[in-house]
Amino acid sequence: MRAVLHFIFVIGVSAFLISASSAYAKTVESGDSSSSWNGTGEFLELGNGEQVVNGIVKGVLISRHKDGGKMIVHSSKLTCPVRVNLNRNKDYQAMEGLCTIVAHEGKDVGYAHWKCAGNLKECMGDFTFTGGSGGFTGMSGTTPFQTSIIFELQEGKSGQAIGYAVWPNLTYTLP
């Protein structure tokens, strides 16, 4: 009997702790967000129209949302190493990137990993927050996004990049 009561007590305390910790998580809806990119990369030709581009893109993330009747706009710096696998013959590309998001004059830093696939003009995928510091400590969550990064070969194996990213409703969770 004593063992049963002890078991029930442990289960009760565990359930309370789990519910208490999740009760404090805050979902942040940053609203309609977008960024323009520019950057550089190095091309690797694989033949048959296939290429791999390893590069870095930078931009400014602009988020817009309403607070009551007032429009609020936030901006953050983005720096993202990227890898682009593309096949020009098949009009296909797959991209993957890691981003550092710096907001509020460097006081808040967030980290994200993203993947997308699509045609050579645009791809759609998931943008996953993986942590941070300052006000972004413990940042997590996955939000859909679409992007276009066009790398153009300039000289030798080096290229320049331009593009954009759009998050229709940028959402993340803080502990």
N, C-alpha and C positions, 0 to 999 in steps of 0.2 A: 504494500500500500504506500509506504514511504517513497519507494522508487517511482511509483506512478505519479505521486504528487510532485516530486522533484522534476520529473520529465515534463509534466504540464507547466510547471513554473518556468522551466528553461524555454519551452516553446513560446509561452506568453511573452517573456522578456525579449526573445528574439524577434517575434512579430512586432512588438512595440518599437524596438530599435530600428527595424527595417522601415516601418511606416513613418517614424519620426524623421529619419534621414531623407526619405523621398519627399516628405512634406515641405522641406526647405528648399528643394530644387526649384529654380525659377526659369521658366521658358521666356526667352527674349525674342520678340518678333520685330526685327529691324526694318521690315517693310521692303518695298521695291528697291533693289540695289543693283548697281552696275559699276563697271570699271572699263577704262580703256587701257590697253597694254602697249608697250614697246619693249624691244629687247634685241638680243643677239643669240646666235646659235651656230653650231658646227654640224655640217652635213656629212652623212655616211651613206654612200650609194651602195645598194644591195643588188641592183640589177632588176630587170623586168618591171621597171617603174617604181620599185620599192626604195624608200629612203628612211633613214632614222635621223632625227634632228635632236641634239642635246643642247639645251639653251637655258636662258634665264629671261623672264619677262618681269617688268615692273609696271606699276600703275597706281591709280588712286581709286579706292573703293568709296563710292558715294551711296549712302543709304537714306531713303526718304520715308517718313511715316508721319501720321497725324497723331497729335496729342491733344485731345479735345477737338477744337476747331482749327488749331494751329499746325502748320506744316513744319516738321523738325527735319533738319538735314545734318547728317554726320559724315565725316570723311576720315579715311584711314589710308596709310601707305601699304601697298602690297609688293612683296618680292617673292617670286616663285621660280625655282628651278623646274624645268619641264623636260619631258621626253615625248617626242612626237614620232609615231610610227605611221608612215603613210604609203599609199600605193596610188600613184597618179593614173595608172592604167585602169584601176577599178573604182576610182573616185571614192576612196575610203581612207579614213585616218582614225587612230586611237591615240589619245593623249593621257598623260599622267603627270601630276605636279604636286609639289609640296610648297605651301605658302606660309610666310610670316606676315602677320597683319599687325601694324603698329598704329595705335590710336592714342588720342589725348596727349599729344606731345611726348610720346614714348612711355607714358605711365602704364599703359595697358598693351600687352603683347599677346596675340593669339596665334595658334598654329593650326594648319589644316592640310589635309591630303585630298586630292581630287582625281577622278578618272572620268573620261567620257569617250564616246565613239560616235562616228557619223560620216558624212561626206566631207569632201575637201574644203567646203565653205564654212561648215559649222558642225559642232557635235554637242550632244546632250549627255548629262551624267549626274554624278553625285559629288557634293562638296562636303567633306566630313571634318568637323572641328575635333582636334586631338589634344587640346590643352592650352595652357597659356600662363601668364603671370600678371600681377597687378589685378585690375578689375576683371581680367579674363582667366584668372586661375580656375582650373577645373572645367574650362569651356569644353562642351561636347555637343554631339548631335550631327545629323546629316540632313542636308537641304538640297533640293534639285537646283541645277543651274545649266546654262548653255554658254558655250564660248566659241570664239573663232580666233585662231592665231595663225597668221599667214607668214611663213618664213620664206624669204626670197634670197636665193644664192647671190652673193655679191662678188666675191673674189676668192679663188681657190675653193676651200671648203667652208668658208665663213658666210653667214647670212644675217640679214636684219629681219626683225619681226614687228608686226603691228597687229592689233586685234582688239577684241572686247570680250567681256563676260557679263552675263545677266543672271541675277538671282530674283525670280518673281516675288518671293516672300522669304527673304533671308531670316532663318530661325536657328537659334542655338539655345543650349541649356547651361545655366550656371548653378553650382551647388548652393 
